[in-house]
Amino acid sequence: MTDTNKLRIPDIALLKWRNIADLLAQLAGVPAATINIVEEDSIRVIAPGGGAGNPHESDDIIKLKPGLKIYCAAVIESREKLIIADAGKSDFWKDSEGAKAGYMAYAGVPIFHPNGDIFGSICIFDRKPNNFEGTIIRLMEEFSEIITGHLDLISKNTQLEETLKDVRTLQGLIPICAQCKKIRDDKGFWQKVETYLEERSGARFTHGLCEDCMQKLYGKEKWFKKM
């Protein structure tokens, strides 16, 4: 699991994804569709679609355990689309969790973060054999790319919010020692001015001496007077 999957997904994005899952189920003529996110040792359903025919509700957690055969987990692990026309005719999938729940046909497409990390999957389920012919798989791939675009915007907005937070910090009242000029951060630690500003901005410091300080330090030196 990467930190990229720790993004806070806005409610408006979740609503859009739920609408995508509903539309996908309708266009495919199947009882269930889901958009899922992988989280460490589990898969979380974040956008169930298809109405009463869907076995999952929003935020359902599917625990991944060794030996379990789960359609969506196979898509996420392989990072490739998966089409199962009839699990009952597959020696591998006939005893899968999906088949046991009565979903004999499945199609899933992976969803990626903009940086290529796996985010989750978009899936459709049918209770009867289904070859998922026509444009439905291409439509799922298009929806997957749309969600990747949403993730890109969410990530950039999060970075912008963090930057603005830092800017607001620098604009507020900053406790500074009247003697040594160290600054107290929000955790109560005293830091050099250079360290404090470098951690909160893109600034980097180089050192020199102003004319007043040069006079105080070297004003009485003969070599300095000759300069």
C-alpha positions as CSV (number, residue, x, y, z in Angstrom):
1,M,0.0,0.0,0.0
2,T,1.3,3.4,-0.9
3,D,0.5,6.8,0.7
4,T,-1.3,7.7,-2.5
5,N,-4.3,5.6,-1.3
6,K,-4.5,7.7,1.8
7,L,-6.0,10.6,-0.1
8,R,-9.2,12.0,1.4
9,I,-11.8,11.5,-1.3
10,P,-14.3,14.4,-1.3
11,D,-18.0,13.6,-1.0
12,I,-18.7,15.1,-4.4
13,A,-16.2,12.7,-6.0
14,L,-17.8,9.7,-4.2
15,L,-21.2,10.8,-5.5
16,K,-19.9,11.0,-9.1
17,W,-18.4,7.6,-8.8
18,R,-21.6,6.2,-7.4
19,N,-23.4,7.6,-10.4
20,I,-20.9,6.0,-12.7
21,A,-21.5,2.6,-11.1
22,D,-25.3,3.0,-11.4
23,L,-25.0,4.0,-15.0
24,L,-22.6,1.2,-15.8
25,A,-25.0,-1.4,-14.2
26,Q,-27.9,0.0,-16.3
27,L,-26.0,0.0,-19.6
28,A,-24.6,-3.5,-19.0
29,G,-28.0,-4.8,-17.9
30,V,-26.5,-6.4,-14.8
31,P,-27.7,-6.3,-11.2
32,A,-24.5,-5.0,-9.6
33,A,-21.5,-2.7,-10.3
34,T,-18.9,-1.4,-7.8
35,I,-15.9,0.9,-7.6
36,N,-13.4,-0.3,-5.0
37,I,-10.3,0.9,-3.4
38,V,-7.5,-1.3,-2.1
39,E,-6.5,-0.7,1.5
40,E,-3.6,-2.7,2.9
41,D,-5.1,-6.2,3.5
42,S,-8.6,-5.4,2.3
43,I,-10.7,-3.9,-0.4
44,R,-13.2,-1.2,0.4
45,V,-16.4,-0.7,-1.7
46,I,-16.7,3.1,-2.2
47,A,-19.3,3.3,-4.9
48,P,-21.8,0.4,-5.1
49,G,-24.3,0.7,-8.0
50,G,-27.2,-1.2,-9.5
51,G,-29.7,-0.8,-6.7
52,A,-31.1,-3.8,-4.7
53,G,-29.2,-6.3,-6.8
54,N,-25.9,-5.2,-5.4
55,P,-24.6,-7.4,-2.5
56,H,-22.4,-4.5,-1.2
57,E,-23.1,-1.2,0.5
58,S,-20.9,1.8,0.6
59,D,-17.8,1.3,2.8
60,D,-18.2,-2.5,2.9
61,I,-14.9,-4.0,3.7
62,I,-13.7,-7.2,1.9
63,K,-10.9,-8.8,3.9
64,L,-8.2,-10.4,1.8
65,K,-7.1,-13.7,3.2
66,P,-4.7,-16.4,1.7
67,G,-6.7,-18.9,-0.3
68,L,-9.7,-16.7,-0.9
69,K,-10.7,-16.4,-4.6
70,I,-12.1,-12.9,-5.1
71,Y,-12.8,-11.4,-8.5
72,C,-11.8,-7.8,-7.7
73,A,-8.7,-8.9,-5.8
74,A,-7.4,-10.7,-8.9
75,V,-7.8,-7.5,-11.0
76,I,-6.0,-5.4,-8.4
77,E,-3.2,-7.9,-8.0
78,S,-2.6,-8.5,-11.7
79,R,-3.2,-4.8,-12.6
80,E,-5.1,-6.1,-15.7
81,K,-8.8,-6.5,-16.7
82,L,-10.5,-9.7,-16.0
83,I,-13.6,-11.2,-17.7
84,I,-15.3,-14.3,-16.4
85,A,-18.2,-15.3,-18.7
86,D,-19.3,-18.3,-16.5
87,A,-17.6,-19.1,-13.2
88,G,-19.4,-22.4,-13.1
89,K,-17.4,-23.6,-16.1
90,S,-14.1,-22.5,-14.7
91,D,-12.1,-25.0,-12.5
92,F,-10.5,-22.1,-10.7
93,W,-13.5,-19.6,-10.3
94,K,-16.3,-22.1,-9.7
95,D,-15.6,-22.1,-5.9
96,S,-14.8,-18.4,-5.7
97,E,-16.5,-16.1,-3.2
98,G,-18.4,-14.4,-6.1
99,A,-19.7,-17.7,-7.4
100,K,-20.7,-18.8,-3.9
101,A,-22.7,-15.5,-3.7
102,G,-24.5,-16.3,-6.9
103,Y,-22.6,-14.0,-9.3
104,M,-21.5,-16.3,-12.1
105,A,-20.2,-13.7,-14.5
106,Y,-17.8,-10.8,-13.8
107,A,-15.9,-8.1,-15.6
108,G,-13.3,-5.9,-13.8
109,V,-10.9,-3.1,-14.9
110,P,-8.1,-1.7,-12.7
111,I,-8.0,1.9,-11.7
112,F,-4.7,3.6,-11.3
113,H,-3.4,6.7,-9.7
114,P,-1.8,9.2,-12.1
115,N,1.7,8.0,-10.9
116,G,0.9,4.4,-11.9
117,D,0.2,3.0,-8.5
118,I,-2.9,0.8,-8.2
119,F,-5.9,2.6,-6.7
120,G,-8.6,-0.1,-7.0
121,S,-11.0,-1.5,-9.6
122,I,-14.3,-0.9,-11.4
123,C,-16.4,-4.1,-11.6
124,I,-19.7,-5.4,-12.9
125,F,-21.5,-8.7,-11.8
126,D,-24.2,-10.8,-13.3
127,R,-26.1,-13.8,-11.8
128,K,-26.2,-15.5,-15.2
129,P,-23.5,-16.3,-17.8
130,N,-22.5,-13.2,-19.7
131,N,-19.7,-12.7,-22.3
132,F,-19.9,-8.9,-21.8
133,E,-19.7,-8.3,-25.5
134,G,-20.0,-5.0,-27.3
135,T,-18.6,-1.8,-25.9
136,I,-19.2,-2.3,-22.2
137,I,-15.6,-3.2,-21.4
138,R,-14.3,-0.2,-23.4
139,L,-16.8,1.9,-21.4
140,M,-15.4,0.6,-18.2
141,E,-11.9,1.5,-19.3
142,E,-13.1,5.0,-20.1
143,F,-14.7,5.3,-16.7
144,S,-11.4,4.1,-15.1
145,E,-9.5,6.8,-16.9
146,I,-12.0,9.4,-15.8
147,I,-11.5,8.4,-12.2
148,T,-7.8,8.6,-12.6
149,G,-8.3,12.2,-13.8
150,H,-10.4,12.9,-10.7
151,L,-7.6,11.4,-8.5
152,D,-5.1,13.7,-10.2
153,L,-7.2,16.8,-9.4
154,I,-7.8,15.6,-5.8
155,S,-4.1,15.1,-5.3
156,K,-3.2,18.5,-6.7
157,N,-5.9,20.2,-4.6
158,T,-4.6,18.4,-1.5
159,Q,-1.0,19.7,-2.2
160,L,-2.4,23.2,-2.8
161,E,-4.3,23.1,0.6
162,E,-1.0,22.1,2.3
163,T,0.8,24.9,0.6
164,L,-1.8,27.5,1.6
165,K,-1.8,26.1,5.2
166,D,2.0,26.8,5.3
167,V,1.4,30.3,3.9
168,R,-1.2,31.0,6.5
169,T,1.2,29.8,9.2
170,L,3.8,32.3,8.1
171,Q,1.3,35.1,7.9
172,G,0.1,34.6,11.6
173,L,1.8,35.7,14.8
174,I,5.2,34.0,15.1
175,P,6.8,33.8,18.6
176,I,10.4,34.8,18.4
177,C,13.0,35.0,21.2
178,A,13.9,38.7,21.9
179,Q,17.5,37.6,22.7
180,C,18.6,34.8,20.4
181,K,15.9,35.4,17.7
182,K,15.0,31.7,17.6
183,I,11.3,31.0,16.6
184,R,9.0,28.7,18.5
185,D,7.1,26.3,16.2
186,D,3.6,25.0,16.7
187,K,4.9,22.0,18.7
188,G,6.7,24.2,21.2
189,F,10.3,23.7,20.0
190,W,12.6,26.6,19.4
191,Q,14.3,26.7,16.0
192,K,16.7,28.9,14.2
193,V,15.0,31.4,11.9
194,E,16.6,29.7,8.8
195,T,15.4,26.2,9.8
196,Y,11.9,27.4,10.5
197,L,11.5,29.2,7.2
198,E,13.1,26.5,5.1
199,E,10.7,23.9,6.5
200,R,7.7,26.1,5.6
201,S,8.7,27.5,2.3
202,G,10.9,26.9,-0.8
203,A,13.5,29.3,0.5
204,R,17.1,28.4,1.1
205,F,19.6,30.5,3.0
206,T,23.2,31.6,2.3
207,H,25.1,33.7,4.8
208,G,27.0,37.0,4.7
209,L,27.5,40.1,6.8
210,C,25.6,43.4,6.5
211,E,27.6,46.7,6.7
212,D,26.5,47.5,10.2
213,C,27.6,44.1,11.5
214,M,30.9,44.3,9.6
215,Q,31.6,47.6,11.4
216,K,30.8,46.2,14.8
217,L,33.0,43.1,14.3
218,Y,35.9,44.6,12.4
219,G,35.6,48.3,12.5
220,K,38.6,48.8,14.7
221,E,40.9,46.4,12.7
222,K,43.6,48.1,10.7
223,W,43.1,45.8,7.7
224,F,39.4,46.6,7.7
225,K,40.0,50.3,7.8
226,K,42.3,50.0,4.7
227,M,39.5,48.4,2.7
